[in-house]
């Protein structure tokens, strides 16, 4: 009987197939390509044919690193790289309630100077503030475009829109700076 070495690279001879499985290419009595549980599908980590160096980017865009012995590793053995970088910088393990924020909002940019350690609540407030700043900037850009400004001013002429804006506008109209700015904008039209 011919013997072949296991294709996983362990160097052991493979046993004969106990029965024929056409789908797998096994023929009864012929040697198997792998020792049972040595196949590439069951190989874990560096022994796997699918091994790509222990780093991958998940669906959310975060980089994960293979460290199965880490206390905060997922069931798969992977840990978020940005948490590892901050742990190395701080010299301690991070608690679950601590959040690592990416300053430039690029989730794959895990340079130490780009990462900020925050609490959960502070992190939420940081993102809310960033969202508000982006919205304010978008509105400011729209207001500077004459076509959009005309649309905005036209939309405030309907009774429903006037009623909606009425209370806040009356309150702001009492401020002299606001009144001067609005009158100057109307004169420029």
Rosetta blueprint (number, residue, H / E / L):
1 X L
2 X L
3 X L
4 X L
5 X E
6 X L
7 X L
8 X L
9 X L
10 X L
11 X L
12 X L
13 X E
14 X L
15 X L
16 X E
17 X E
18 X L
19 X L
20 X L
21 X E
22 X L
23 X L
24 X L
25 X L
26 X E
27 X L
28 X E
29 X L
30 X L
31 X E
32 X L
33 X L
34 X L
35 X L
36 X L
37 X L
38 X L
39 X L
40 X L
41 X L
42 X L
43 X L
44 X L
45 X H
46 X H
47 X H
48 X L
49 X L
50 X L
51 X L
52 X L
53 X L
54 X L
55 X E
56 X E
57 X E
58 X L
59 X L
60 X L
61 X L
62 X L
63 X E
64 X E
65 X E
66 X E
67 X L
68 X L
69 X L
70 X L
71 X L
72 X L
73 X L
74 X L
75 X L
76 X L
77 X L
78 X E
79 X E
80 X E
81 X H
82 X H
83 X H
84 X H
85 X H
86 X H
87 X H
88 X H
89 X H
90 X H
91 X L
92 X L
93 X L
94 X L
95 X L
96 X L
97 X L
98 X E
99 X E
100 X E
101 X E
102 X E
103 X L
104 X L
105 X L
106 X L
107 X L
108 X L
109 X L
110 X L
111 X L
112 X H
113 X H
114 X H
115 X E
116 X E
117 X E
118 X E
119 X E
120 X H
121 X H
122 X H
123 X H
124 X H
125 X H
126 X H
127 X H
128 X H
129 X H
130 X H
131 X H
132 X H
133 X H
134 X H
135 X H
136 X H
137 X H
138 X H
139 X H
140 X H
141 X H
142 X H
143 X H
144 X H
145 X L
146 X H
147 X H
148 X H
149 X H
150 X H
151 X H
152 X H
153 X H
154 X H
155 X H
156 X L
157 X L
158 X L
159 X H
160 X H
161 X H
162 X H
163 X H
164 X H
165 X H
166 X H
167 X H
168 X H
169 X H
170 X H
171 X H
172 X H
173 X H
174 X L
175 X L
176 X H
177 X H
178 X H
179 X H
180 X H
181 X H
182 X H
183 X H
184 X H
185 X H
186 X H
187 X H
188 X H
189 X L
